[in-house]
Amino acid sequence: MSLYKILLGSMVLAGTLFAGVHGSHWGYTGHASPENWGDLDPEYAECKLGGSQAPINISKEIIVETKGLAPIKFHYTTGASEVVNNGHSIQVNVKPGSFIKIDGKEFELKQFHFHTPSENQIDGKNFPLEAHFVHVAKDGAIAVVAVMFEYGQENKVISRIWKKMPRMAEKKEGCGLPDAMINNLLPKDKAYYRFDGSLTTPPCSEGVRWFVLKEYVPVSKAEVEEFLKTMKHPNNRPVQPVNARKVLQ
């Protein structure tokens, strides 16, 4: 099954991007935990057989300096429509019209969601929280912008989202989060690390463009603890083998 068909299937079934692809139950604990994903369903085989899986540890040994790495052009001009607890994360669905431009093409922002602790690492370090901004181009290509959070002052945008955060799985709430606040979740400096990877949840489809922003955003310890209490357990996939890949910066 093509990545685009998988993507469409997940949208039709769950009503929201990546909220759950049809197939066997998966999760982060017990038999359904990440180390078993590839054996839960034939459609998840890439989780164990893929050679370019995400997340990864971005270490100095695999970083390649690249002159003229094009900046990501952010055009987040629409607000959020709803906040969803899909049982795997808290996901904020965004109204149509926002996009990034990279590689000469536009990728529309569909949603962003959170993981604690972070999925990607930098020099072996996990961060308390990571946000994934998921974008899809007209041809089905996927680009994910990852933002790392470090402990600091309360994050007013996170606080606003958490107030709407459903405490039970498969529940959603309307959300009036404006575009300005979505932009404020991004750091001012948008320099990034880039690598080729995959979805970090089943079916772990590869061919995903990953952009991990270098500058961190503050979040309070209380906010992370509130998210973890809602999820009931960490929701991060462990880092995957880098193999022959390089990270561009």
Secondary structure, DSSP 8 states (H G I E B T S, - for coil): --HHHHHHHHHHHHSSTTS--SSS---SSGGGSGGGHHHH-GGGTHHHH-SS-S--EE-GGGEE--TT----EEE--S-EEEEEE-SS-EEEEE-TT-EEEETTEEEEEEEEEEESS-SSEETTB--SEEEEEEEE-TTS-EEEEEEEEEE-S--HHHHHHHHH--SSTTEEEE----HHHHHTTS-S---EEEEEEE-SSTT--EEEEEEEESS-EEE-HHHHHHHHHHHSS---------TT--EE-
